[in-house]
Structures are given as structure tokens and as C-alpha cells.
Amino acid sequence: MRIHFLGTGSASVTAERDNTSILVEAGANLILLDCGGNPAGKILRLGYDPCALDAIFLTHLHIDHCYGLPALLFHLFLQKRMRPLPVFFPEEEMDLLNQQLLSHGIGEDVRTYQLEKSAVGIVQETMIWETEHAAVYSGIARHSRATRAYRIIEKRTGRRMVFSGDTHPVNEMIALSRNVDVLIHEATYLESHAALATEYGHSTARQAGQIAENARAASLALVHFECPPGSSIQQYRNEAASEFRGTIYTPDDMTGIVL
């Protein structure tokens, strides 16, 4: 399993960090988790063909997690993709997703291929997509709008990863992440801004470390950094390490992990 971080920043981007979005190679399957800016260009820079995408999973429909979707779908049409493309998203957001796509002239039929919209209910550890190479399970997250988390299993190797999306710390994330090889968990704030994390439905790096430790995850990758002035990524690592004894990653944009 290969995990590529197309972006690692929060809604407030910086010169170094774009909005959080992740490309996963699980066996022969190529999976996109959330869809920030210029997804096709970033996938091409990594040496992959965007038309090879097998499925897209949106954790929620805050703009920083989905605004790149219309551009990606249009790119796939221009490249004459033929096979259907499944897109998964929280069931509560069906109307909003339709509005966003229709505002760009995108319906079920993207001229050369079918867009298969799959609404994900409020279910925990339920398999929602499976191929001969991979399986994806949904999980419950808690944010300021309807949100899902996802666990991906690569069948050949048994490697497992979880992506939290945006979430306040919840016990469901511990259950979904039990004994995974890597938990990719948002760490929007440092502990000095824990009150903001609670107010806006986010987590601190320390809280992400607690979730990973309680889940007995082998490693933890922190993403969705707010990076306020005067802060450093090392501070995020230190706060997570105060709770979590495993390997900690603080990836830069366009870097990856091989499991």
C-alpha cells in the first residue's frame, strides 16, 4: 500500500501546504480521499493517470475538501474516460453535492462516462466498496457538518489505514482504527488552541495522539495543520508524541508513505 499526501493543510492554505487530500494505491486500485485543488495535476505529478482512479471518497462537503471535484471530473471527460466512477459522500449531503456539480454543468452522465454517486449512511465499520484488491469501510466522525471516516484494507498484504477527515475526538475513531498500520488523523490545532478545536469540531495534535494510542495503531500521520504564526510542525509532533508511542509522521505536501 502506498499513500500519497496531495495536500496536508487546513482550510487556511499556506505557500507550502494545500488543502488536505490523499491518494492511496491499494493493490491495483487507485483511491482518492477528499478532493482539494488541482487534483488531476497533482496526481499526474506523482506519475499516475487520473483516469486510473477507481473511486473517490469524500469525508464531508466543506469547500476545502471537495472544491476540486468538478475540475477533476471535467478532466476525466477531456481525457475520454469511459468506465463509471463511484463517488462516496455522507448521505445528508446529497442535495449539496448535486448543487455543486450542477453549478458546473455536471450531472450523472459526464458525456463519456457515468458518475455513480453513493450516499454513505451513519454507519460504523460497514463495508461500502470492495474489489478483488481492496475493501473500504465507513466510520463515524464528529464535525460541524455531516462527516464520515474511512478505513481501507489492501487484501494482498492485509495492510490497513484509516483517514479521519475533520473530526473532534470520538470513540468511534478508536474502534475504526484498531490495530491499523497507519491512522491519518487531523491535527488542526495545538493544545494551546484546544478551545477552538472544540468549538469548530476539530482535534489537537495531542488528541490525535490519544486516539492513535488507544487504538493501538502502529503509526500516526498528522494532517490538516492550521500552522498559526510562531508555531512549528515539530510542536505538532511533540504534542502527539506525548500521548502516542508509535511512529509519527508529519508529511509535507506531495510526499508519501509505503506500508
Residue pairs with C-beta under 8 A, 6 or more apart in sequence:
1 24
1 25
1 26
1 27
1 152
1 154
1 157
1 159
1 161
1 181
1 258
1 259
2 24
2 25
2 256
2 257
2 258
2 259
3 22
3 23
3 24
3 25
3 161
3 182
3 184
3 221
3 256
3 257
3 258
3 259
4 22
4 23
4 24
4 25
4 46
4 254
4 255
4 256
5 20
5 21
5 22
5 221
5 223
5 251
5 252
5 253
5 254
5 255
5 256
6 18
6 21
6 22
6 23
6 36
6 39
6 42
6 43
6 253
6 254
7 13
7 17
7 18
7 19
7 20
7 21
7 36
7 37
7 42
7 253
8 17
8 18
8 20
8 223
8 224
8 225
8 251
8 252
8 253
9 16
9 17
9 18
9 19
9 20
9 224
9 225
9 227
9 253
10 19
10 20
10 64
10 188
10 224
10 225
10 226
10 227
11 19
11 62
11 63
11 64
12 226
12 227
13 19
14 227
16 252
16 253
17 225
17 227
17 252
17 253
18 36
18 37
18 253
19 34
19 36
19 37
19 64
19 65
20 34
20 36
20 64
20 65
20 186
20 223
20 224
21 32
21 33
21 34
21 35
21 36
21 39
21 42
21 65
21 68
22 32
22 33
22 34
22 163
22 184
22 223
23 30
23 31
23 32
23 33
23 42
23 43
23 46
23 48
24 30
24 31
24 32
24 33
24 152
24 161
25 31
25 48
26 133
26 134
26 152
26 153
26 154
26 159
27 131
27 132
27 133
27 134
27 154
27 155
27 156
28 133
29 54
29 55
29 131
29 133
29 134
30 48
30 52
30 53
30 54
31 53
31 54
31 55
31 56
31 57
31 134
31 136
31 152
32 39
32 43
32 53
32 55
32 56
32 57
32 72
33 57
33 59
33 150
33 163
34 57
34 58
34 59
34 65
34 66
34 163
34 165
35 56
35 58
35 65
35 66
35 67
35 68
35 69
35 72
36 64
36 65
36 67
36 68
37 67
37 68
38 68
38 71
39 50
39 68
39 69
39 71
39 72
40 50
40 71
40 72
40 75
40 76
42 254
43 49
43 50
43 53
44 50
45 254
46 254
46 256
50 72
50 75
50 76
50 79
51 76
51 79
51 81
53 76
53 85
54 86
54 131
55 85
55 86
55 87
55 88
55 129
55 136
56 69
56 72
56 85
56 86
56 87
56 88
57 87
57 88
57 89
57 129
57 136
57 148
57 150
58 65
58 66
58 69
58 87
58 88
58 89
58 90
58 97
59 65
59 90
59 141
59 147
59 148
59 149
59 150
59 163
59 164
59 165
59 166
60 66
60 89
60 90
60 93
60 143
60 145
60 146
60 147
60 148
60 165
60 166
61 89
61 90
61 93
61 96
61 97
61 100
61 145
61 146
62 143
62 144
62 145
62 166
65 165
65 166
66 97
66 100
69 87
69 100
69 101
70 100
70 101
70 103
70 104
70 106
73 85
73 101
73 106
73 110
73 115
74 104
74 106
74 110
76 85
76 110
76 112
76 113
77 110
77 111
77 112
77 113
80 112
81 110
81 112
81 113
82 112
82 113
83 113
84 113
84 114
84 115
84 116
85 110
85 113
85 114
85 115
85 116
86 116
86 118
86 129
87 97
87 115
87 116
87 117
87 118
88 118
88 119
88 120
88 128
88 129
88 136
88 138
88 148
89 97
89 117
89 118
89 119
89 120
89 148
90 119
90 120
90 146
90 147
90 148
91 119
91 120
91 121
91 122
91 146
92 146
93 145
93 146
94 117
94 119
97 117
101 107
101 115
106 115
107 115
108 114
108 115
108 117
109 115
118 128
118 129
120 128
120 138
120 148
121 138
122 140
123 138
123 140
124 138
124 139
124 140
124 172
124 175
124 176
125 137
125 138
125 139
125 151
125 175
125 176
126 137
126 138
127 135
127 136
127 137
128 136
128 137
128 138
129 135
129 136
130 136
132 155
133 154
133 155
133 156
134 152
134 153
134 154
134 155
135 152
135 153
135 155
136 150
136 151
136 152
136 153
137 150
137 151
137 152
137 153
137 176
138 148
138 149
138 150
139 148
139 149
139 150
139 151
139 162
139 172
139 173
139 175
139 176
140 148
140 149
140 170
140 172
140 173
140 176
141 147
141 148
141 149
141 164
141 165
141 166
141 167
141 170
141 172
141 173
142 167
142 168
142 170
142 201
143 165
143 166
143 167
143 168
143 201
143 202
144 166
144 200
144 201
147 165
147 166
147 167
148 165
149 162
149 163
149 164
149 165
149 167
149 172
149 173
149 176
150 162
150 163
150 165
151 160
151 161
151 162
151 176
151 177
151 180
152 160
152 161
152 162
152 163
153 159
153 160
154 160
154 259
157 259
159 181
159 259
160 179
160 180
160 181
161 180
161 181
161 182
161 183
161 184
161 259
162 173
162 176
162 177
162 180
162 182
162 183
162 184
162 185
162 217
163 184
164 173
164 183
164 184
164 185
164 186
164 203
164 211
165 186
166 186
166 188
166 201
166 202
166 224
167 173
167 185
167 186
167 201
167 202
167 203
168 197
168 198
168 201
168 202
168 203
169 203
169 207
169 208
169 210
169 211
173 185
173 211
173 215
174 211
174 214
174 215
175 215
176 215
177 183
177 211
177 212
177 215
177 217
178 215
178 216
179 215
179 216
179 217
179 218
180 215
180 217
180 218
181 217
181 218
181 219
181 259
182 217
182 218
182 219
182 220
182 221
182 249
182 257
182 259
183 208
183 211
183 212
183 215
183 217
183 219
183 220
183 221
184 221
184 223
185 203
185 208
185 211
185 212
185 220
185 221
185 222
185 223
186 202
186 203
186 208
186 222
186 223
186 224
187 203
187 204
187 205
187 207
187 208
187 222
187 223
187 224
187 225
187 236
187 240
188 197
188 200
188 202
188 203
188 204
188 224
188 225
188 226
189 196
189 197
189 202
189 203
189 204
189 205
189 226
190 204
190 205
190 228
190 231
190 235
190 236
190 239
191 204
191 205
191 206
191 239
193 204
193 226
193 228
194 204
194 207
196 202
197 203
197 204
197 207
202 224
203 211
204 239
205 222
205 235
205 236
205 237
205 239
205 240
206 239
206 240
206 242
206 243
208 220
208 222
208 240
208 244
209 220
209 239
209 240
209 241
209 242
209 243
209 244
209 248
210 243
210 244
212 219
212 220
212 240
212 243
212 244
212 246
213 243
213 244
213 245
213 246
217 244
217 246
218 246
218 247
219 246
219 247
219 248
219 249
220 240
220 244
220 246
220 247
220 248
220 249
221 248
221 249
221 250
221 251
221 257
222 236
222 237
222 240
222 248
222 249
222 250
223 251
225 233
225 236
225 250
227 233
233 250
236 250
237 248
237 250
240 248
241 248
249 257
251 257
